[in-house]
Amino acid sequence: MSITKDEVAAFMRHVYTAVGAGTVVAVAFGFMSQEDADKAIDLLKQAGEGVGIVVGAIAALLPIINALRASRSASPTAQIRKVESLPDVTVVATTPKGDEMVEKAKK
C-alpha cells in the first residue's frame, strides 16, 4: 500500500476543516484569542506541508526499495527457498552444482 500526495491532501483538507471549525467555536465562545487561533492554524498548515514532503520522499524511495526486493527474490537461492517452502514439493538436486545450490539455500 502506498499513499499518494493527493490522498494526503484530501486527508489534510478534512483535518483543516475540523480544526478550523473547532477554532472558530473556541474564538466565538472566548476560549481562545484571535492571535492564538491564527498561530494554531499556521502550525497545522506547516504540519500538513511536512507530511506532504515526507510522503513525497517515501514515494521517491519506493521504486528503489522495490527494485532491491525484486533482485533478491529473483536469485536462484531465493527461488529454491520459495519452492522448498511449499508443502507438496520436494527439491531433488540432479547435478553437483544443483546440490550445492540446494545446500546453500538451506543455510
C-alpha positions as a Python dict, from the first residue, in 0.01 Angstrom:
ca = {
    (1, 'M'): (0, 0, 0),
    (2, 'S'): (138, 337, -91),
    (3, 'I'): (-7, 674, -2),
    (4, 'T'): (-14, 940, -272),
    (5, 'K'): (16, 1314, -231),
    (6, 'D'): (-346, 1351, -341),
    (7, 'E'): (-461, 1120, -61),
    (8, 'V'): (-259, 1319, 193),
    (9, 'A'): (-405, 1643, 57),
    (10, 'A'): (-760, 1505, 83),
    (11, 'F'): (-697, 1389, 440),
    (12, 'M'): (-546, 1724, 538),
    (13, 'R'): (-845, 1912, 393),
    (14, 'H'): (-1067, 1725, 638),
    (15, 'V'): (-827, 1796, 924),
    (16, 'Y'): (-813, 2165, 829),
    (17, 'T'): (-1193, 2180, 823),
    (18, 'A'): (-1228, 2013, 1164),
    (19, 'V'): (-959, 2224, 1330),
    (20, 'G'): (-1089, 2539, 1163),
    (21, 'A'): (-1442, 2473, 1289),
    (22, 'G'): (-1315, 2398, 1638),
    (23, 'T'): (-1105, 2714, 1637),
    (24, 'V'): (-1400, 2927, 1525),
    (25, 'V'): (-1612, 2787, 1807),
    (26, 'A'): (-1331, 2843, 2060),
    (27, 'V'): (-1284, 3205, 1947),
    (28, 'A'): (-1661, 3267, 1940),
    (29, 'F'): (-1704, 3148, 2299),
    (30, 'G'): (-1392, 3329, 2421),
    (31, 'F'): (-1185, 3018, 2494),
    (32, 'M'): (-914, 3131, 2252),
    (33, 'S'): (-790, 3468, 2129),
    (34, 'Q'): (-769, 3551, 1759),
    (35, 'E'): (-387, 3556, 1775),
    (36, 'D'): (-380, 3208, 1928),
    (37, 'A'): (-625, 3086, 1665),
    (38, 'D'): (-405, 3223, 1385),
    (39, 'K'): (-100, 3053, 1538),
    (40, 'A'): (-285, 2722, 1567),
    (41, 'I'): (-397, 2736, 1204),
    (42, 'D'): (-45, 2825, 1083),
    (43, 'L'): (103, 2542, 1289),
    (44, 'L'): (-144, 2296, 1138),
    (45, 'K'): (-65, 2414, 785),
    (46, 'Q'): (308, 2365, 849),
    (47, 'A'): (244, 2015, 982),
    (48, 'G'): (39, 1931, 673),
    (49, 'E'): (315, 2056, 443),
    (50, 'G'): (568, 1849, 639),
    (51, 'V'): (358, 1535, 599),
    (52, 'G'): (334, 1605, 226),
    (53, 'I'): (712, 1635, 199),
    (54, 'V'): (765, 1309, 388),
    (55, 'V'): (514, 1125, 169),
    (56, 'G'): (686, 1264, -140),
    (57, 'A'): (1026, 1145, -15),
    (58, 'I'): (891, 798, 61),
    (59, 'A'): (727, 783, -281),
    (60, 'A'): (1063, 867, -439),
    (61, 'L'): (1234, 585, -246),
    (62, 'L'): (971, 316, -318),
    (63, 'P'): (1098, 226, -668),
    (64, 'I'): (1450, 179, -529),
    (65, 'I'): (1326, -36, -241),
    (66, 'N'): (1107, -243, -473),
    (67, 'A'): (1397, -294, -716),
    (68, 'L'): (1616, -424, -432),
    (69, 'R'): (1344, -662, -314),
    (70, 'A'): (1287, -786, -669),
    (71, 'S'): (1657, -851, -724),
    (72, 'R'): (1677, -1055, -404),
    (73, 'S'): (1367, -1260, -482),
    (74, 'A'): (1498, -1336, -833),
    (75, 'S'): (1816, -1502, -706),
    (76, 'P'): (1836, -1881, -751),
    (77, 'T'): (1879, -1929, -376),
    (78, 'A'): (1561, -1734, -301),
    (79, 'Q'): (1370, -1928, -565),
    (80, 'I'): (1484, -2262, -420),
    (81, 'R'): (1380, -2148, -71),
    (82, 'K'): (1040, -2045, -201),
    (83, 'V'): (985, -2379, -375),
    (84, 'E'): (1106, -2573, -69),
    (85, 'S'): (854, -2388, 147),
    (86, 'L'): (566, -2543, -48),
    (87, 'P'): (435, -2848, 142),
    (88, 'D'): (378, -3069, -165),
    (89, 'V'): (721, -3010, -322),
    (90, 'T'): (1045, -3198, -268),
    (91, 'V'): (1359, -3044, -416),
    (92, 'V'): (1591, -3302, -568),
    (93, 'A'): (1932, -3192, -691),
    (94, 'T'): (2028, -3361, -1020),
    (95, 'T'): (2377, -3216, -1064),
    (96, 'P'): (2662, -3139, -824),
    (97, 'K'): (2609, -2766, -882),
    (98, 'G'): (2235, -2807, -815),
    (99, 'D'): (2314, -2995, -495),
    (100, 'E'): (2545, -2711, -394),
    (101, 'M'): (2268, -2455, -456),
    (102, 'V'): (2015, -2655, -253),
    (103, 'E'): (2257, -2681, 39),
    (104, 'K'): (2328, -2307, 16),
    (105, 'A'): (1954, -2231, 19),
    (106, 'K'): (1905, -2439, 333),
    (107, 'K'): (2153, -2226, 530),
}
